[in-house]
C-alpha cells in the first residue's frame, strides 16, 4: 500500500515537470557544429521593399561568450551569420519593421554539437564532421573579403558593334530674304503678386507606433507634459491590413534639426526614434 502511494506521488509530481520541460525545449532546431559558420535568412514580409532588421540572441549556453558584436551581417542586415563557440542550444530572433512599425518577429533555434555524424553518399559509411579550427575560420574570412573586393572591380564593357557610315547627299537650302523684326510698341504691365510657394519637404521625429489609440495617446501625453510638440498620426499598414497610430514630435524644414532632436530623445528617454517626412494624408 505504501509503495503504491509513493508511485502515485512520483507520477503526480514529476510527470508535469517533464511535460513542462518538453514544452520549453520546443523545436529541436537546426543541427550544427562548434566553430562552423551558420547563416540565417530572415523571411521578408514582401519582396522588393526595404525593411529594418534587429537581430538578438534569445538563448545560448552558459559557457558561451557569443554576443551581438560577433554576428556577421550582409548590407541590409536581412542575412546573419554566426560561429558558435560551445556546444548547446542557441535561439536567435529577428524583428522586422518598417517606419518603426513592427511587422514580424521570427525565431531560429539551433542545436550545436562538437561534431556531427553524417553518411557518405557514395559508400554509405558514417563520417564524423569535426569542428573547424581557428585557422580555417581566418582563411574563410580572408577568402570572403577577397571575393568582395573582386566583385567591386568593374568588368570592362563589351565592345560596341561597328557603326556603319551612311553617306548623305548635301541638301541645298533656298536662300530667303531676311525679315526685319517688327518692334512691338505696346508695353506689357508687369504682374505683381506673391511668388509660387515651394513644396519643401518637412521632417518629423517618430517616437512610437501602437495599434491601440489609448497607448499612443498615453505616449503623446507624456511628451507633451515635458514640453514636446507631440501628436498622433493614423496610418493604414497594407501588409497587416490594420490601422496603427504613430506618435510623432515636431515639424522641421531642416533634416539635421530633426536628426538632432531624435538623438536627444533617444538618449534621454531611452526610446527608439525615426526621422520621417511629414505626410499630408
Secondary structure, DSSP 8 states (H G I E B T S, - for coil): -HHHHHHHHHHHHHHHHHHHHHHHH-S--EEEETTSEEEEE---SSTT---EEEEEEEE--TT----GGG-EE-TTSSEEEEE--SSEEEEEEEEEEETTEEEEEEEEEEEEESEEEEE-TTT--EEEEE---HHHHHHHHHHHHHHHHHHHS-------------------------------------------------EEEEEEEESSHHHHHHHHHHHHHTT--EEEEEEEETTTTEEEEEEEEEEES-HHHHHHHHHHHHHHH----EEEE----
